[in-house]
Amino acid sequence: MNQSLHTLRACGVLAATSALILSGCGSNDTGSGSGDNKNVAAVIKGLDNPFFQAMEDGIKDQAKTSGVRATVQAAQSITDTTGQADKLVALAGQDFGCFVVNPISGTNLVQGLARVAAQDVPIVNIDSPVDADAAKEAGLELDTYIGTDNTDAGSKAGAEMVKAVDQGKVAVIGGIAGDVTSGARVDGFTKAVEGKLDVIQTTAADWERQKALTAASAIMDKNPDIKGFFAANDDMGLGIVQAVKNAGKIGEVTVISVDGTENALQAVKAGTLHATVAQYPYAIGQLGIQACEKAMAGEDLPAEVVSPTAVVTQQNADQAIAKFPAPFQPFDNPLQ
């Protein structure tokens, strides 16, 4: 994964079942304020994206299972860096035993997190990593990072693109310029297709469907012989699919993205989106709460927990849809 996030206290246990049923863990009275370590605050990205809707569901469902009181605050949109930071700052002054944070950028939550850390409250970073240099400069140590190996996810998408396209021109549409998660996915894809496919353009569409649609349309206008697009998330992937439809090129231009949202899975089943590299935002949310339980109990966490990914094509789309939002393939618990 990108960055190790220092010495850490404790991870939630991921049950080794395809349904990812996570059992609750007990906790002792530690932390700040009144010591009520059953209060957990979560600050996540915008719910305008279904990926983070699933993450919120995972946080809330695991909190109910474990008897934890979870307060979830979400940014107004996937680009609302200032609004998300303000929400964290407002929560930082309240009595929470642990924080779960899913930052929009590597730096936008650092100031608020420094206030939380100064109170000796555990911080669990999920999905998108806090920038290590910015954290160090702020004197901030995070308790663990839980998320996808985004380089590996991009690499899996690249391998699938090579199988589907064989040769020719492809383009890459990433998220916000400079974003660590987007950069890792783009790098993984680019390296996987290097020497096999011709990457003619890489551009940013800020994780947004309409911007990706516009970018893809312009790229196809200039390159009518293009064979494929890689998008760093499903929302942009679906925007590209619409652009391909508008151009009358469904079946001619291959689109592959990352996330495994329900809409994307349905598009894969329908054959308009060739594939998605599924992540498990629901499970990441569950793990965030369990990590908080362990941290508040004073137990040790690994520096990071890598959540699994799986390539979904038409061949296994029905299985993925049937299990959604849980993983459709069983895997060993990396923490046991």
C-alpha positions as CSV (number, residue, x, y, z in Angstrom):
1,M,0.0,0.0,0.0
2,N,1.2,3.5,-0.1
3,Q,2.2,4.5,3.4
4,S,2.8,2.9,6.7
5,L,1.1,4.9,9.3
6,H,3.3,4.4,12.4
7,T,2.9,2.2,15.4
8,L,-0.5,1.3,16.0
9,R,-3.0,-0.1,18.3
10,A,-5.4,-2.7,17.2
11,C,-7.5,-3.9,14.5
12,G,-11.0,-5.1,14.3
13,V,-11.3,-8.7,13.3
14,L,-12.5,-9.5,9.8
15,A,-14.5,-12.7,9.9
16,A,-13.2,-15.3,7.4
17,T,-16.5,-15.7,5.7
18,S,-17.8,-14.3,2.4
19,A,-20.5,-12.4,4.2
20,L,-17.9,-10.6,6.3
21,I,-19.9,-10.9,9.5
22,L,-17.9,-9.0,12.1
23,S,-18.4,-9.8,15.7
24,G,-18.4,-7.1,18.3
25,C,-15.5,-6.6,20.7
26,G,-15.6,-5.4,24.3
27,S,-13.9,-2.2,25.4
28,N,-12.6,-0.6,28.5
29,D,-13.0,3.0,29.7
30,T,-10.1,4.8,28.1
31,G,-9.9,7.9,25.9
32,S,-10.8,11.5,26.5
33,G,-13.7,13.4,28.0
34,S,-15.9,11.4,30.3
35,G,-14.2,8.1,29.2
36,D,-17.3,6.9,27.5
37,N,-15.5,4.9,24.8
38,K,-18.7,3.7,23.2
39,N,-18.9,7.0,21.4
40,V,-17.3,6.9,17.9
41,A,-17.2,9.7,15.4
42,A,-16.8,9.0,11.7
43,V,-16.1,11.6,9.1
44,I,-16.3,10.3,5.5
45,K,-16.5,11.5,1.9
46,G,-19.6,12.7,0.2
47,L,-22.7,10.5,0.0
48,D,-23.2,11.7,-3.6
49,N,-21.1,8.7,-4.4
50,P,-22.6,5.2,-3.8
51,F,-19.2,3.8,-2.7
52,F,-19.4,6.0,0.4
53,Q,-23.1,5.2,1.0
54,A,-22.0,1.6,1.4
55,M,-19.2,2.6,3.7
56,E,-21.6,4.5,5.9
57,D,-23.9,1.5,6.0
58,G,-21.0,-0.7,7.1
59,I,-20.1,1.8,9.9
60,K,-23.7,2.0,11.2
61,D,-24.4,-1.7,10.9
62,Q,-21.2,-2.7,12.8
63,A,-21.9,-0.1,15.4
64,K,-25.3,-1.6,16.1
65,T,-23.9,-5.1,16.2
66,S,-21.2,-4.0,18.7
67,G,-23.2,-1.7,20.8
68,V,-21.2,1.3,19.8
69,R,-22.8,4.7,19.4
70,A,-21.6,6.0,16.0
71,T,-22.0,9.5,14.8
72,V,-21.4,9.8,11.0
73,Q,-20.7,13.1,9.3
74,A,-20.2,13.2,5.5
75,A,-18.9,15.9,3.2
76,Q,-21.4,17.5,0.9
77,S,-19.7,16.1,-2.2
78,I,-16.7,14.1,-3.2
79,T,-14.7,17.4,-3.7
80,D,-15.9,19.3,-0.5
81,T,-12.5,19.4,1.2
82,T,-13.3,22.5,3.3
83,G,-16.7,21.3,4.4
84,Q,-15.4,17.9,5.4
85,A,-12.6,19.5,7.5
86,D,-15.1,21.8,9.2
87,K,-17.2,18.8,10.2
88,L,-14.2,17.1,11.8
89,V,-13.2,20.3,13.7
90,A,-16.8,20.5,15.1
91,L,-16.6,16.9,16.3
92,A,-13.1,17.2,17.7
93,G,-14.3,19.2,20.6
94,Q,-17.0,16.7,21.6
95,D,-16.7,13.6,23.8
96,F,-15.7,10.7,21.5
97,G,-13.6,7.7,22.4
98,C,-12.3,7.2,18.8
99,F,-12.4,8.7,15.4
100,V,-12.8,7.0,12.0
101,V,-11.7,9.3,9.1
102,N,-11.9,8.9,5.3
103,P,-10.3,12.1,4.0
104,I,-11.1,13.6,0.6
105,S,-7.4,14.6,0.2
106,G,-4.2,13.6,2.0
107,T,-4.1,16.9,3.9
108,N,-7.5,18.4,4.3
109,L,-8.2,16.7,7.7
110,V,-4.7,17.1,9.2
111,Q,-5.5,20.2,11.2
112,G,-8.6,18.7,12.8
113,L,-6.9,15.4,13.4
114,A,-4.0,17.1,15.2
115,R,-6.6,18.5,17.7
116,V,-8.0,15.0,18.2
117,A,-4.6,13.4,18.7
118,A,-3.7,16.1,21.2
119,Q,-6.5,14.7,23.4
120,D,-5.0,11.2,23.1
121,V,-8.1,9.9,21.3
122,P,-7.4,7.0,18.8
123,I,-7.7,7.7,15.1
124,V,-8.5,5.1,12.5
125,N,-7.8,6.1,8.9
126,I,-9.9,4.2,6.3
127,D,-9.9,4.0,2.5
128,S,-7.9,7.2,1.6
129,P,-4.6,7.7,3.5
130,V,-3.7,10.8,5.3
131,D,-0.5,12.2,3.8
132,A,2.4,10.9,5.9
133,D,4.6,14.0,5.5
134,A,1.8,16.3,6.5
135,A,0.9,14.1,9.5
136,K,4.5,14.1,10.6
137,E,4.8,17.9,10.3
138,A,1.7,18.3,12.4
139,G,3.0,15.9,15.0
140,L,0.2,13.5,14.2
141,E,0.3,9.7,14.7
142,L,-2.6,7.6,13.4
143,D,-3.5,4.3,15.0
144,T,-4.0,2.3,11.8
145,Y,-4.9,2.5,8.1
146,I,-7.6,0.2,6.6
147,G,-8.1,0.1,2.9
148,T,-7.5,-1.2,-0.5
149,D,-4.0,-1.8,-2.1
150,N,-4.9,0.7,-4.8
151,T,-1.8,0.0,-6.9
152,D,-2.8,-3.7,-7.0
153,A,-6.4,-2.7,-7.9
154,G,-5.1,-0.7,-10.8
155,S,-2.9,-3.5,-11.8
156,K,-5.8,-6.0,-11.9
157,A,-7.7,-3.5,-14.1
158,G,-4.7,-3.3,-16.4
159,A,-4.4,-7.0,-16.7
160,E,-8.1,-7.3,-17.5
161,M,-7.8,-4.5,-20.1
162,V,-4.9,-6.4,-21.8
163,K,-7.0,-9.5,-22.0
164,A,-10.0,-7.6,-23.4
165,V,-8.2,-5.3,-25.9
166,D,-5.0,-7.2,-26.8
167,Q,-3.5,-4.1,-28.6
168,G,-4.3,-0.5,-29.4
169,K,-4.9,2.8,-27.8
170,V,-6.3,3.3,-24.3
171,A,-6.9,6.4,-22.1
172,V,-6.9,6.8,-18.4
173,I,-9.2,9.0,-16.4
174,G,-8.2,9.6,-12.8
175,G,-9.8,11.4,-9.8
176,I,-8.6,14.6,-8.3
177,A,-5.1,15.6,-9.5
178,G,-2.5,14.8,-6.9
179,D,-4.8,12.4,-4.9
180,V,-2.9,9.5,-3.5
181,T,-5.6,6.9,-4.1
182,S,-6.2,7.9,-7.7
183,G,-2.4,8.1,-8.4
184,A,-1.9,4.6,-7.1
185,R,-4.6,3.2,-9.2
186,V,-3.4,5.0,-12.3
187,D,0.2,3.9,-11.7
188,G,-0.9,0.3,-11.2
189,F,-2.9,0.3,-14.4
190,T,-0.2,2.0,-16.4
191,K,2.5,-0.4,-15.4
192,A,0.3,-3.4,-16.1
193,V,-0.3,-2.3,-19.7
194,E,3.2,-0.9,-20.4
195,G,4.6,-2.4,-23.5
196,K,1.3,-4.0,-24.4
197,L,-1.1,-1.1,-24.9
198,D,-0.6,2.5,-25.9
199,V,-1.7,4.9,-23.2
200,I,-2.4,8.0,-25.3
201,Q,-3.7,10.3,-22.5
202,T,-4.2,10.5,-18.8
203,T,-6.5,13.2,-17.4
204,A,-8.3,14.0,-14.2
205,A,-12.1,14.2,-13.8
206,D,-12.3,14.9,-10.0
207,W,-14.1,11.5,-9.4
208,E,-17.2,12.9,-11.1
209,R,-19.4,11.2,-13.7
210,Q,-20.3,14.2,-15.8
211,K,-16.7,15.4,-16.0
212,A,-15.6,11.9,-17.0
213,L,-18.3,11.8,-19.7
214,T,-17.1,15.1,-21.1
215,A,-13.4,14.1,-21.0
216,A,-14.1,10.7,-22.7
217,S,-16.2,12.3,-25.4
218,A,-13.4,14.7,-26.2
219,I,-10.8,11.9,-26.3
220,M,-12.9,9.8,-28.6
221,D,-13.4,12.7,-30.9
222,K,-9.6,13.1,-31.3
223,N,-8.9,9.4,-31.3
224,P,-11.7,7.6,-33.1
225,D,-9.7,4.4,-33.1
226,I,-9.3,4.2,-29.3
227,K,-9.9,0.8,-27.9
228,G,-10.4,1.3,-24.1
229,F,-10.7,3.5,-21.1
230,F,-9.6,3.0,-17.5
231,A,-11.4,5.0,-14.8
232,A,-10.1,5.3,-11.3
233,N,-13.7,4.9,-9.8
234,D,-17.0,3.5,-10.9
235,D,-18.8,6.8,-11.0
236,M,-16.4,8.0,-13.7
237,G,-16.5,4.7,-15.4
238,L,-20.2,4.9,-15.8
239,G,-19.8,8.4,-17.2
240,I,-17.4,7.0,-19.8
241,V,-19.9,4.3,-20.6
242,Q,-22.5,6.9,-21.4
243,A,-20.0,8.7,-23.6
244,V,-19.3,5.5,-25.4
245,K,-23.1,4.9,-25.8
246,N,-23.5,8.5,-27.1
247,A,-20.8,7.7,-29.7
248,G,-22.4,4.5,-30.8
249,K,-19.4,2.5,-29.8
250,I,-20.7,0.0,-27.2
251,G,-18.9,-3.3,-27.9
252,E,-16.0,-1.4,-29.6
253,V,-14.6,0.5,-26.7
254,T,-13.8,-1.3,-23.5
255,V,-14.4,0.5,-20.1
256,I,-12.9,-0.8,-16.9
257,S,-13.2,0.9,-13.5
258,V,-12.6,0.4,-9.8
259,D,-15.0,0.2,-6.8
260,G,-17.7,-2.5,-7.3
261,T,-20.7,-0.3,-6.6
262,E,-24.1,-1.8,-7.2
263,N,-24.8,0.4,-10.3
264,A,-21.4,-0.7,-11.7
265,L,-22.1,-4.3,-11.1
266,Q,-25.4,-4.0,-12.9
267,A,-23.6,-2.3,-15.8
268,V,-21.1,-5.2,-15.9
269,K,-23.9,-7.7,-16.0
270,A,-25.5,-5.8,-18.8
271,G,-22.3,-5.7,-20.8
272,T,-21.9,-1.9,-21.0
273,L,-19.1,-1.7,-18.4
274,H,-16.6,-4.5,-19.2
275,A,-15.4,-4.9,-15.7
276,T,-14.9,-3.4,-12.3
277,V,-12.3,-4.2,-9.7
278,A,-14.5,-4.6,-6.6
279,Q,-13.5,-3.2,-3.3
280,Y,-15.5,-3.6,-0.2
281,P,-16.5,-0.2,1.3
282,Y,-19.1,-1.8,3.5
283,A,-16.5,-4.1,5.0
284,I,-14.0,-1.2,5.3
285,G,-16.6,0.7,7.3
286,Q,-17.2,-2.3,9.5
287,L,-13.5,-2.7,10.1
288,G,-13.2,0.9,11.0
289,I,-15.6,0.5,13.9
290,Q,-13.9,-2.7,15.1
291,A,-10.5,-1.1,14.9
292,C,-11.9,1.7,17.2
293,E,-13.2,-0.9,19.6
294,K,-9.8,-2.5,19.8
295,A,-7.9,0.8,20.1
296,M,-10.2,2.0,22.9
297,A,-9.6,-1.3,24.7
298,G,-5.9,-0.5,24.6
299,E,-5.0,-3.3,22.2
300,D,-2.3,-3.1,19.5
301,L,-3.1,-2.5,15.9
302,P,-1.0,-3.3,12.8
303,A,0.2,-0.3,10.9
304,E,-2.3,-1.1,8.1
305,V,-4.9,-3.7,7.1
306,V,-5.2,-4.4,3.4
307,S,-8.8,-5.1,2.3
308,P,-9.3,-7.6,-0.6
309,T,-10.3,-6.8,-4.2
310,A,-11.7,-8.9,-6.9
311,V,-12.3,-8.5,-10.7
312,V,-15.9,-8.6,-11.6
313,T,-16.8,-9.4,-15.2
314,Q,-20.0,-10.7,-16.9
315,Q,-19.0,-14.2,-15.9
316,N,-19.3,-13.6,-12.1
317,A,-21.4,-10.5,-12.0
318,D,-24.5,-12.4,-10.7
319,Q,-22.4,-13.7,-7.8
320,A,-21.2,-10.2,-6.9
321,I,-24.7,-8.7,-7.1
322,A,-26.2,-11.5,-4.9
323,K,-23.6,-10.9,-2.1
324,F,-23.6,-7.0,-2.4
325,P,-22.5,-5.1,-0.3
326,A,-20.5,-7.9,1.2
327,P,-17.6,-9.6,-0.7
328,F,-18.7,-12.3,-3.1
329,Q,-15.6,-14.4,-2.7
330,P,-14.4,-15.9,0.6
331,F,-10.9,-14.9,1.8
332,D,-8.7,-15.6,4.8
333,N,-8.8,-13.1,7.7
334,P,-5.5,-11.3,7.4
335,L,-5.6,-10.3,11.1
336,Q,-6.1,-13.7,12.7
